[in-house]
C-alpha cells in the first residue's frame, strides 16, 4: 500500500468538499495536538482520543493563542463560522482515515459548542464595551453554535 501524505489527503478532501480552506485542516491537526498536550499536562489519562467538546475547547484556546484578536477573521476566511464546521472537518478526516472515531463520536458532538462572537471577540473587548454588550444581550440564547 502506498503511503499518502496528510497534504495529499487534504488536497483530495478540498477537491471533493470545497467548503473549507486547506489551511483549516492544518489548523485542526495542530489544535488537536495542542488539546492532547493540554490534557497530558493536566495529568489526564494519556489516551489519544479526545471528545468533540474537549477538542472545541482546545481549538478555542489554540486559535486565541495563535491569532489573538484576528482569530474570528482567520477562521471565517477559511469557511469556519460555527462549531459545527469543526465537526465537518473532523469527519472529513475520519472519512479519509486520517483520524479515528469511537462508536459514540458523531457530528452532533460539535453542534453544542460556543458562540463564535463570544469565544473569539469578547476576550479582546475593553471591560466597558463588554459590560455594555452584556447589558443588551437577551438572557438566553437560542443558538450557541
Steps between C-alpha positions, in 0.01 A plus 500: 500500500628843410554755777304815435598822676263714705533776240398264219198381695397858579530596134268211414252600773496865391443395139198294610373744766613859437312653795818538705842630403784248514663707779200416720610135493856585601364717780270220618788256514712745701207580729449129564868463596464805726191350666674168563802680648273702729337182624837339567621807690183498707580143602202358315508150360756484222254354255528649154125537448328826587127570494343757274446737793861460617622570149281811470648639821850422375422663166380818671809519718735426211332750265519777761868425562590478133292782355398720793239760401516376140378148587141554388612665176743219418247225575232676294745539211547123507121444485462423871216698656366268771606206713319256273745588224781351708295181521471494123877534465561228760262261328651574159832389652334195656343407165848507346646295789725778629318507834306230680176515691338296770150358470366789706661780294277692259469830319240596759778519761608825335157663477475615862824688526543871550390817331781618273450868584533429872786255462721698266406867545407548865845414638630813326220746574566777753314441827266795435392363159462152643268626776298701245476202265381265775241750618334496156512125437193280543509297819501169318644418161313270271803421284838453662674341203 
